[in-house]
Amino acid sequence: MTLLDFLSPSRCEPGTTTSPLRRALGATDSAVVHDLWPDGTVEIRGDLDLVVPRDGEELVRLTPRRGFLFTGGDPADVVARLREVGVLAYDATGALAGIAIEGEQLMRRLTDLDLDGLPAAGPLLSRVTGIFLRDEGERFRVYVPQELAHDVAVAVLDAASGLPNTGVRLKPDPGQSGVQPNPGVRLKPDPGQSGVQPNAGVRLQPEPDDPQADRAS
């Protein structure tokens, strides 16, 4: 039986994998938004009634024959176990990025889903499809495609920074000491001018019947 171990970050050499959210959330000191890497995620296709989650595992049913199993163990081992019961299973840990979000008010800024009806799959920020889970209290987990994860995390931080008592502050551009209106926009002076004057470098052509045009010719 082929298990496709090369899809599993857990089977890679230590230090050769990293979170797709490292740049967006690596320097964020906040309990409101944080990275869930490398929580195990297994995609399942087939008869989901054959899947019996163990301790530390959570099954999310998207359709009667497609779902995801989130595990705190080695997802490669979970894949092997699930295939033995007759379903197709793949380690999706490297395909999805997980973000933990604290606060129902913030979540209502991010999705129109019924937060009392989770887990579910649906729109995040109106454009990205994510898998939503709710833990105890107002703690949520959202899993999105890893190739979109950085931009999603930045947008989540932006939404959180507009709420009081979140402790989230947007990081300034490292190359800027301060933000100015229209930064980096400068008018280029005429090469023959030492400074920029009103209408610098602009010369009007005289009208053909202008006496000055006759003298110029």
C-alpha positions in Angstrom: 0.0 0.0 0.0 1.4 3.4 -1.0 1.2 6.0 1.8 2.8 9.0 0.0 5.0 9.8 3.0 6.7 12.6 1.0 3.5 14.6 1.6 4.0 14.5 5.3 6.0 17.3 7.0 6.3 15.0 10.0 8.5 12.7 8.0 10.9 15.4 6.8 14.3 16.0 8.4 14.1 18.4 11.4 14.6 22.0 10.4 13.7 21.5 6.8 10.0 22.6 7.2 8.6 25.9 8.4 5.2 27.5 8.8 3.7 29.5 5.9 2.6 32.0 8.5 6.1 32.7 9.9 6.5 36.1 8.3 2.9 37.3 9.1 2.6 36.0 12.7 6.2 35.3 13.7 6.7 38.6 15.5 3.1 39.0 16.7 2.8 39.0 20.5 -0.9 38.5 21.0 -3.1 35.8 22.4 -5.8 36.9 19.9 -4.2 35.5 16.8 -1.5 32.8 16.6 -0.1 30.1 14.4 -1.2 26.5 14.7 1.7 25.0 12.7 2.3 22.0 12.7 -1.0 20.7 13.8 -1.8 17.5 11.9 -4.6 17.6 9.2 -5.8 14.6 7.3 -8.2 14.8 4.3 -10.6 11.8 4.0 -12.7 10.6 1.1 -15.1 7.7 1.3 -17.6 6.5 3.9 -17.0 8.7 6.9 -19.0 6.4 9.1 -16.0 4.1 9.0 -13.8 6.7 10.7 -13.7 6.6 14.5 -11.8 9.5 15.9 -9.5 8.8 18.8 -8.5 11.0 21.8 -7.0 14.2 20.5 -8.7 13.9 17.1 -11.7 15.8 15.7 -13.6 14.8 12.5 -15.1 17.6 10.4 -17.7 16.4 7.8 -18.0 18.6 4.8 -20.1 16.1 2.8 -21.2 12.6 3.5 -18.1 11.3 1.7 -15.5 14.0 2.3 -14.1 15.4 5.5 -11.0 16.3 7.5 -9.6 14.8 10.6 -7.5 17.1 12.8 -5.1 15.3 15.1 -2.4 16.1 17.7 -0.5 12.9 16.7 1.6 12.0 13.7 -0.8 12.5 10.7 1.2 10.0 8.6 0.3 7.3 11.2 -3.3 8.4 11.1 -3.3 8.1 7.3 -2.1 4.5 7.5 -4.7 3.7 10.1 -7.6 5.2 8.2 -6.7 3.4 4.9 -6.8 0.1 6.8 -10.6 0.7 7.5 -11.4 1.3 3.8 -11.3 5.1 3.2 -8.9 7.2 1.2 -6.8 9.4 3.4 -4.0 12.0 2.7 -1.8 14.1 4.9 -3.0 17.6 4.3 -0.8 19.2 6.9 1.4 20.9 4.3 -1.5 22.0 2.2 -3.4 23.9 4.9 -2.3 26.6 7.4 -4.1 26.9 10.7 -4.8 30.2 12.5 -6.2 30.3 16.1 -8.4 33.4 16.6 -9.7 34.5 20.0 -12.9 36.5 20.1 -16.4 36.2 18.6 -16.5 39.9 17.7 -13.4 39.5 15.6 -14.7 36.4 13.9 -17.9 38.2 12.9 -15.7 40.7 11.1 -14.1 37.8 9.2 -17.0 35.6 8.1 -20.8 35.5 7.8 -21.0 31.9 9.0 -23.2 31.0 11.9 -20.6 30.7 14.6 -22.9 28.5 16.7 -23.1 26.0 13.8 -19.4 25.2 13.5 -17.6 23.2 12.4 -18.2 24.1 8.8 -16.5 25.2 5.6 -17.3 28.6 4.2 -16.0 32.1 3.2 -13.3 33.9 5.1 -13.0 37.6 4.3 -15.6 37.0 1.5 -12.9 35.6 -0.9 -11.1 32.6 0.7 -12.7 29.3 1.6 -11.7 28.1 5.0 -12.5 25.3 7.4 -13.9 26.7 10.7 -13.9 25.0 14.1 -15.0 26.3 17.5 -13.2 25.4 20.7 -14.3 26.3 24.2 -15.5 29.8 24.8 -14.6 32.3 22.1 -11.6 30.4 20.7 -11.8 29.5 17.0 -9.6 27.7 14.5 -9.5 28.5 10.8 -7.6 26.5 8.2 -7.0 28.0 4.8 -4.9 27.0 1.7 -1.2 27.5 2.6 -0.5 29.5 -0.5 -3.0 32.2 0.6 -2.2 31.9 4.3 0.2 34.9 4.6 -2.3 37.4 3.0 -5.1 36.0 5.1 -3.1 36.3 8.3 -2.2 40.0 7.5 -5.9 40.7 6.9 -6.9 39.0 10.1 -4.3 41.2 12.0 -5.7 44.3 10.3 -9.2 43.4 11.4 -8.0 42.7 15.0 -6.1 46.0 15.2 -9.3 47.9 14.8 -10.9 46.3 17.9 -10.2 47.5 21.5 -8.2 45.3 24.0 -6.8 42.9 21.4 -3.2 43.9 21.8 -2.7 43.7 18.1 -0.7 46.4 16.4 0.2 46.4 12.7 4.0 46.4 12.1 5.3 49.4 10.1 7.3 48.9 7.0 10.9 48.1 8.1 12.3 50.6 5.6 10.1 53.5 6.8 10.7 55.5 10.0 7.2 57.0 9.7 4.3 56.9 7.3 3.9 60.1 5.2 1.1 61.0 2.8 1.9 59.5 -0.6 5.3 58.2 0.5 7.9 58.0 -2.2 6.0 60.2 -4.7 8.2 63.0 -6.0 8.0 65.2 -9.1 11.0 64.8 -11.4 12.4 68.2 -12.2 13.4 69.3 -15.7 17.1 68.2 -16.3 18.0 71.8 -16.9 16.4 73.1 -13.7 18.1 73.2 -10.3 14.8 73.0 -8.5 11.1 72.3 -9.3 9.2 75.4 -10.2 5.6 75.7 -11.2 5.2 74.1 -14.6 8.9 73.4 -14.6 10.2 72.1 -17.9 6.9 73.0 -19.7 7.3 75.1 -22.9 4.2 76.3 -24.9 4.5 76.3 -28.7 3.5 79.7 -30.2 0.5 79.9 -32.4 1.3 79.9 -36.2 -0.1 83.5 -36.6 1.7 84.8 -33.5 4.2 87.5 -34.5 6.8 85.9 -32.2 6.5 82.7 -34.4 7.5 84.8 -37.5 10.5 86.2 -35.7 11.5 82.8 -34.4 11.5 81.4 -38.0 
